[in-house]
Amino acid sequence: MRLSINYQTCPLCQSTQGREFYHDDRRNYFRCQTCHLSFVPSSQFLSASAEQAEYDLHQNSPADQRYRKFLSRLFTPLAARLPSGSCGLDFGSGPGPTLSVMFEEIGHVVAIYDIFYAKDESVFEQQYDFITATEVVEHLHHPREELERLWICLKPGGTLAVMTKLARDREAFARWHYKDDLSHVCFFSQPTFHWLAAHWQATLTFVNQDVVFLVKSFVGQC
């Protein structure tokens, strides 16, 4: 399905300079010229029921050692920087919360939130030393609003830890399996995270190829 329009408003920075970047026989993809987010127009999102049906297929659980190893790419470097007894939020915990269990096993206290499986809005009334979002930001329909809500909940000096695969140039994007998951609707790049860091006056660290830490400043906030 093709759209007749060539520009879309970016759902992250709100720039109107989202130009068509790539398309296939199922979806159109735009890339913002300001923050370099790549995104699918909302008219091509899955319905809520179809999206949840995709997640219901996931078989992740704390007993799955392979899943724990996957999460350790974020867990290990984040755990190394946390003071004992830190308070965290696992945003997008999914049908089988595991990362929260891993942090609790080493003495931290972790709340969970998931729009389908743990929709407890009261978690956003608290403040946290760390917030994790593993394989979730690519699913966000309203990334600006949802990420700002998380940032407000983060204490000064706290870390927002994100795991997501990073988009590259158009040639690589065309071959990229990550875009083929129809529940993935926005794709962050290194420049996107640099934009976010500047917007929030945050300290940015690329921990590895798909894990990013944003640390909240003690003074100043956009």
Secondary structure by P-SEA (a helix, b strand, c coil): ccccccccccccccccccccccccccbbbbbbcccccccccccccccaaaaaaaaaacccccccaaaaaaacaaaaaaaaacccbbbbbbccccccccaaaaaaaabbbbbbbbcccccccccccccccbbbbcccccccccaaaaaaaaaaacccccccccbbbbbccaaaaaaccccccccccccccaaaaaaaaaaacbbbbcccccbbbbbbbccccc
